[in-house]
């Protein structure tokens, strides 16, 4: 993979993702001069014995303790055999005492992203770290050493102290790391890679662990996955719309021009593209038959006899049309699967409003993350050579850039948005399997003529469980600060928890969308096959043949029999003259890609493998890629 150059100014989300997935890094030579300048400036101030937080003072609530040039007590355990100064000991102790996270370690992608982000922010030259330490960090990253960073332990201010200490401790020859897939001591990982441990100088421990790299890394990787999942959600919704033979006018551009939220307008446009070429959506009510259970006498044609369903309509008698004459001039008087109503339910009609609002939440998160990627987030900040500076306090400023609240609130917004997207997906799935709401499809999308089959019933249970879990985890951690460091750090962001939650929740969102696509494909098969079976029957029979599929027909000899047959003939002619009914071009491509891996389910079978395959198809982006290519 092509190396990514880190200069502290131009890192973007796509580059972080590349590094996370294995790309090496290089350090911008020109910017390293600014790094050296800040390190030299700091060393000069130390020689002058200026009091500088985290350099010649303790940390946190120990900030009022000024460090001397030698230890108060000699021969302390662990200090007797070392030549390090008090200032060096301060930096080493900061790392080794702060590496206290717990839980399962982050995956290599998150840790590599953290390393890249930390190096990049230090490249801006306002932290006082020496160039050789950044070179050592880059060498560790490029050598494939992945420090073991347990997932839990950061409160998001002062930055991600604990997890970043797990990163830095390996650089010092401590902690643990993964190398060539093996979990080994940090010192051994360095030795195997031919690298030497680093001894930290002034402020370098603080520069390494005082920042927002964990929450930012998880946010970047979550956003990377969410961008494709939002497109996948639109695709799943489009497939469900075709399976419902839904109504598309709610997505017209002039409609959304009246409420032009960017995400909403985008989703409406996407749905129109995905459903272009569909002859199922916006189909006339009367052309859509409803499912009836298969019986031996359902079909006389041998080819149709092999179908796993029967179809039918109800005829609207002449006596029931009073006041509705205008409607029955436009539409034939047959009630099939598609309800006689001008609008779909919210989970179909309001897709642009709901999916679009989630997109807008993602755009806000991207805006915050893009700023943070090239921001200095440690403390204190160094401004060597600042024009007009008179005192050291003008050039060494203690501020709060480590505070993760900008990221925390952006991630809180996404945490609220993810269950919304999963919830509307589950509601569409539920409509597909419920015979009271699925517009004439079979109950649970299975023939079940013998009463032995459950079909897709429990797929909805799984989706419901996932949505409930997502909703339970959506509570914003950022609103619940717990003070730390003896109340010196009395308001924290909890942004690390937010970023970790979002990254984990994205996985379950993918599962829900996979379940919708799996179910929608089954429903689409039934819908298309039922309408096309009606079309084939219309082509092969006369009005009397099609009339056998109509309930409520007047008996032979009844006064209404002749007008009934005339109306059936009109329905027969319209079906016979229609082209084969198909979903939209992009929906058809995604359906075909899914069907290559998961066949239609005509009878109950073990579904665990189907579900796992559907999840993998979403994770790999195969269905999305097929849909996109079909539109080129």
SULFEN-V805977 format. One record per backbone hydrogen bond with DSSP energy under -1.0 kcal/mol. NH is the residue of the N-H (numbers start at 0). CO is the residue of the C=O. E is the energy in kcal/mol with one decimal. If there is no record, write none. Layout:
BEGIN
nh->NH co->CO e->E
nh->NH co->CO e->E
END
This chain:
BEGIN
nh->3 co->23 e->-2.6
nh->5 co->25 e->-3.0
nh->15 co->11 e->-2.0
nh->16 co->12 e->-2.4
nh->17 co->13 e->-2.0
nh->18 co->14 e->-2.6
nh->19 co->15 e->-2.9
nh->20 co->16 e->-1.6
nh->21 co->18 e->-1.8
nh->22 co->17 e->-2.6
nh->25 co->3 e->-2.2
nh->27 co->5 e->-2.4
nh->31 co->27 e->-1.5
nh->34 co->30 e->-1.6
nh->35 co->31 e->-2.4
nh->36 co->32 e->-2.2
nh->37 co->33 e->-1.9
nh->38 co->34 e->-2.0
nh->39 co->35 e->-2.8
nh->40 co->36 e->-2.4
nh->41 co->37 e->-2.3
nh->42 co->38 e->-2.4
nh->43 co->39 e->-2.2
nh->44 co->40 e->-1.9
nh->45 co->41 e->-2.2
nh->46 co->42 e->-1.9
nh->47 co->43 e->-1.4
nh->48 co->45 e->-1.6
nh->49 co->44 e->-2.1
nh->54 co->51 e->-2.1
nh->55 co->51 e->-2.6
nh->57 co->61 e->-1.1
nh->57 co->64 e->-1.4
nh->61 co->58 e->-2.9
nh->62 co->59 e->-1.6
nh->64 co->61 e->-2.0
nh->66 co->55 e->-2.8
nh->78 co->75 e->-2.5
nh->81 co->78 e->-1.1
nh->88 co->84 e->-2.8
nh->89 co->85 e->-2.2
nh->90 co->86 e->-1.4
nh->91 co->87 e->-2.5
nh->92 co->88 e->-3.1
nh->93 co->89 e->-1.7
nh->94 co->90 e->-1.3
nh->95 co->91 e->-2.5
nh->96 co->92 e->-2.3
nh->98 co->94 e->-1.0
nh->99 co->97 e->-2.0
nh->101 co->151 e->-2.7
nh->105 co->148 e->-2.4
nh->110 co->106 e->-1.9
nh->111 co->107 e->-2.8
nh->112 co->108 e->-1.9
nh->113 co->109 e->-2.4
nh->114 co->110 e->-2.4
nh->115 co->111 e->-2.4
nh->116 co->112 e->-2.6
nh->117 co->113 e->-2.6
nh->118 co->114 e->-2.6
nh->119 co->115 e->-2.4
nh->120 co->116 e->-2.2
nh->121 co->117 e->-1.8
nh->122 co->118 e->-1.4
nh->123 co->120 e->-1.0
nh->124 co->121 e->-1.3
nh->133 co->129 e->-1.3
nh->134 co->130 e->-2.5
nh->135 co->131 e->-1.8
nh->136 co->132 e->-2.2
nh->137 co->133 e->-2.6
nh->138 co->134 e->-2.4
nh->139 co->135 e->-2.2
nh->140 co->136 e->-2.3
nh->141 co->137 e->-2.9
nh->142 co->138 e->-1.8
nh->143 co->140 e->-1.2
nh->144 co->139 e->-1.9
nh->145 co->177 e->-2.4
nh->147 co->175 e->-2.6
nh->150 co->103 e->-1.8
nh->151 co->101 e->-2.4
nh->159 co->210 e->-4.3
nh->160 co->158 e->-1.0
nh->163 co->159 e->-2.3
nh->164 co->160 e->-1.5
nh->165 co->161 e->-1.4
nh->166 co->162 e->-1.3
nh->167 co->163 e->-2.4
nh->168 co->164 e->-2.6
nh->171 co->167 e->-1.1
nh->172 co->169 e->-1.6
nh->173 co->168 e->-3.1
nh->176 co->183 e->-2.9
nh->177 co->145 e->-3.1
nh->178 co->181 e->-2.7
nh->181 co->178 e->-1.7
nh->183 co->176 e->-3.0
nh->185 co->174 e->-2.9
nh->188 co->184 e->-2.0
nh->189 co->185 e->-2.3
nh->190 co->186 e->-2.2
nh->191 co->187 e->-2.7
nh->192 co->188 e->-1.7
nh->193 co->190 e->-1.3
nh->194 co->189 e->-3.2
nh->197 co->170 e->-2.1
nh->203 co->200 e->-1.8
nh->206 co->202 e->-2.5
nh->207 co->203 e->-1.9
nh->208 co->204 e->-1.8
nh->209 co->205 e->-1.5
nh->215 co->211 e->-2.3
nh->216 co->212 e->-2.5
nh->217 co->213 e->-2.6
nh->218 co->214 e->-1.7
nh->219 co->215 e->-2.7
nh->220 co->216 e->-2.3
nh->221 co->217 e->-2.2
nh->222 co->218 e->-2.6
nh->223 co->219 e->-2.3
nh->224 co->220 e->-1.7
nh->225 co->221 e->-2.7
nh->226 co->222 e->-2.4
nh->228 co->224 e->-2.0
nh->229 co->225 e->-2.6
nh->230 co->226 e->-1.2
nh->231 co->227 e->-2.4
nh->232 co->228 e->-2.6
nh->233 co->229 e->-1.8
nh->234 co->230 e->-2.1
nh->235 co->231 e->-2.9
nh->236 co->232 e->-2.4
nh->237 co->233 e->-2.3
nh->238 co->234 e->-2.5
nh->239 co->235 e->-2.3
nh->240 co->236 e->-2.5
nh->241 co->237 e->-2.3
nh->242 co->238 e->-2.1
nh->243 co->239 e->-1.7
nh->244 co->241 e->-1.0
nh->245 co->240 e->-2.8
nh->250 co->247 e->-2.3
nh->251 co->248 e->-1.8
nh->255 co->251 e->-1.5
nh->256 co->252 e->-1.4
nh->257 co->254 e->-1.1
nh->258 co->255 e->-1.1
nh->260 co->258 e->-2.1
nh->264 co->260 e->-2.5
nh->265 co->261 e->-2.3
nh->266 co->262 e->-2.5
nh->267 co->263 e->-2.3
nh->268 co->264 e->-2.1
nh->269 co->265 e->-2.5
nh->270 co->266 e->-2.8
nh->271 co->267 e->-1.9
nh->272 co->268 e->-2.0
nh->273 co->269 e->-3.0
nh->274 co->270 e->-2.1
nh->275 co->272 e->-1.1
nh->277 co->274 e->-2.0
nh->278 co->581 e->-2.9
nh->281 co->245 e->-3.0
nh->282 co->279 e->-1.5
nh->286 co->283 e->-1.4
nh->287 co->284 e->-1.6
nh->289 co->311 e->-2.4
nh->290 co->439 e->-3.5
nh->291 co->309 e->-2.8
nh->297 co->294 e->-2.4
nh->304 co->300 e->-2.3
nh->306 co->303 e->-1.9
nh->309 co->291 e->-3.2
nh->311 co->289 e->-1.3
nh->312 co->548 e->-2.0
nh->313 co->334 e->-2.4
nh->314 co->550 e->-2.5
nh->315 co->332 e->-2.5
nh->319 co->316 e->-1.7
nh->320 co->317 e->-1.4
nh->323 co->320 e->-2.6
nh->327 co->323 e->-2.1
nh->329 co->325 e->-1.1
nh->330 co->326 e->-2.7
nh->333 co->331 e->-2.4
nh->334 co->313 e->-3.2
nh->336 co->287 e->-2.5
nh->340 co->338 e->-2.0
nh->347 co->344 e->-1.6
nh->348 co->344 e->-3.2
nh->349 co->345 e->-2.7
nh->350 co->347 e->-1.0
nh->353 co->349 e->-2.4
nh->354 co->350 e->-2.5
nh->355 co->351 e->-1.6
nh->356 co->352 e->-1.1
nh->357 co->353 e->-1.8
nh->358 co->354 e->-2.1
nh->359 co->355 e->-2.2
nh->360 co->356 e->-1.8
nh->361 co->357 e->-2.2
nh->362 co->358 e->-2.4
nh->363 co->359 e->-1.9
nh->364 co->360 e->-2.0
nh->365 co->361 e->-2.6
nh->366 co->362 e->-2.2
nh->367 co->363 e->-2.0
nh->368 co->364 e->-2.7
nh->369 co->365 e->-2.6
nh->370 co->366 e->-1.4
nh->371 co->367 e->-2.2
nh->372 co->368 e->-2.0
nh->373 co->370 e->-1.1
nh->374 co->371 e->-1.5
nh->380 co->396 e->-3.0
nh->381 co->125 e->-2.1
nh->382 co->394 e->-3.0
nh->385 co->382 e->-1.6
nh->388 co->385 e->-1.9
nh->393 co->390 e->-1.5
nh->394 co->391 e->-1.1
nh->395 co->391 e->-2.0
nh->396 co->380 e->-2.5
nh->402 co->399 e->-2.0
nh->403 co->155 e->-2.3
nh->407 co->403 e->-3.0
nh->408 co->404 e->-2.7
nh->409 co->405 e->-1.4
nh->410 co->406 e->-2.6
nh->411 co->407 e->-2.2
nh->412 co->408 e->-2.0
nh->413 co->409 e->-1.6
nh->414 co->410 e->-2.7
nh->415 co->411 e->-1.8
nh->416 co->412 e->-1.6
nh->417 co->413 e->-2.6
nh->420 co->416 e->-1.9
nh->421 co->417 e->-2.3
nh->422 co->418 e->-2.8
nh->423 co->419 e->-2.1
nh->424 co->420 e->-1.5
nh->425 co->421 e->-2.4
nh->426 co->422 e->-2.2
nh->427 co->423 e->-1.7
nh->428 co->424 e->-2.3
nh->429 co->425 e->-2.7
nh->430 co->426 e->-2.1
nh->431 co->427 e->-1.7
nh->432 co->428 e->-1.4
nh->433 co->429 e->-1.5
nh->436 co->433 e->-1.8
nh->437 co->433 e->-1.7
nh->443 co->432 e->-2.7
nh->444 co->441 e->-2.2
nh->445 co->442 e->-1.1
nh->450 co->447 e->-1.1
nh->455 co->443 e->-2.7
nh->456 co->453 e->-1.9
nh->459 co->455 e->-1.1
nh->461 co->457 e->-2.1
nh->462 co->458 e->-2.0
nh->463 co->459 e->-2.7
nh->464 co->460 e->-2.5
nh->465 co->461 e->-2.3
nh->466 co->462 e->-2.5
nh->467 co->463 e->-2.4
nh->468 co->464 e->-2.0
nh->469 co->465 e->-2.5
nh->470 co->466 e->-2.7
nh->471 co->467 e->-2.1
nh->472 co->468 e->-1.4
nh->478 co->475 e->-1.0
nh->479 co->476 e->-1.9
nh->483 co->488 e->-2.7
nh->487 co->484 e->-2.4
nh->488 co->483 e->-1.8
nh->493 co->154 e->-3.5
nh->497 co->493 e->-1.6
nh->498 co->494 e->-2.6
nh->499 co->495 e->-2.3
nh->500 co->496 e->-2.7
nh->501 co->497 e->-2.6
nh->502 co->498 e->-2.3
nh->503 co->499 e->-2.1
nh->504 co->500 e->-3.0
nh->505 co->501 e->-2.1
nh->508 co->504 e->-2.2
nh->509 co->505 e->-2.1
nh->510 co->506 e->-1.5
nh->511 co->507 e->-2.2
nh->512 co->508 e->-2.4
nh->513 co->509 e->-2.1
nh->514 co->510 e->-2.1
nh->515 co->511 e->-2.1
nh->516 co->512 e->-2.4
nh->517 co->513 e->-2.4
nh->518 co->514 e->-2.2
nh->519 co->515 e->-3.4
nh->520 co->516 e->-2.1
nh->521 co->517 e->-1.2
nh->522 co->518 e->-2.4
nh->523 co->519 e->-2.8
nh->524 co->520 e->-2.1
nh->525 co->521 e->-1.9
nh->526 co->522 e->-2.9
nh->527 co->523 e->-2.7
nh->528 co->524 e->-2.7
nh->529 co->525 e->-2.7
nh->530 co->526 e->-2.2
nh->531 co->527 e->-2.6
nh->532 co->528 e->-2.0
nh->533 co->529 e->-1.9
nh->534 co->530 e->-2.1
nh->535 co->531 e->-2.4
nh->536 co->532 e->-2.4
nh->537 co->533 e->-2.3
nh->538 co->534 e->-1.9
nh->539 co->535 e->-1.5
nh->540 co->536 e->-1.1
nh->545 co->541 e->-1.9
nh->546 co->542 e->-2.4
nh->548 co->545 e->-2.0
nh->549 co->546 e->-1.9
nh->550 co->312 e->-3.2
nh->557 co->554 e->-2.2
nh->560 co->557 e->-1.7
nh->563 co->559 e->-2.3
nh->564 co->560 e->-2.6
nh->565 co->561 e->-2.2
nh->566 co->562 e->-2.2
nh->567 co->563 e->-2.5
nh->568 co->564 e->-2.6
nh->569 co->565 e->-1.6
nh->570 co->566 e->-2.1
nh->571 co->567 e->-3.2
nh->572 co->568 e->-2.7
nh->573 co->569 e->-2.1
nh->574 co->570 e->-2.5
nh->575 co->571 e->-2.8
nh->576 co->572 e->-2.1
nh->584 co->275 e->-2.5
nh->586 co->273 e->-1.2
nh->587 co->583 e->-3.2
nh->588 co->584 e->-1.8
nh->589 co->585 e->-2.3
nh->590 co->586 e->-2.8
nh->591 co->587 e->-2.4
nh->592 co->588 e->-2.0
nh->593 co->589 e->-2.2
nh->594 co->590 e->-2.7
nh->595 co->591 e->-1.4
nh->596 co->593 e->-1.0
nh->597 co->593 e->-2.7
nh->610 co->606 e->-2.6
nh->611 co->607 e->-2.3
nh->612 co->608 e->-2.2
nh->613 co->609 e->-2.7
nh->614 co->610 e->-2.4
nh->615 co->611 e->-2.1
nh->616 co->612 e->-2.5
nh->617 co->613 e->-1.7
nh->618 co->614 e->-2.8
nh->619 co->615 e->-2.8
nh->621 co->616 e->-1.0
nh->624 co->620 e->-2.8
nh->625 co->621 e->-2.2
nh->626 co->622 e->-2.2
nh->627 co->623 e->-2.6
nh->628 co->624 e->-2.7
nh->629 co->625 e->-1.6
nh->630 co->627 e->-1.2
nh->631 co->628 e->-1.3
END
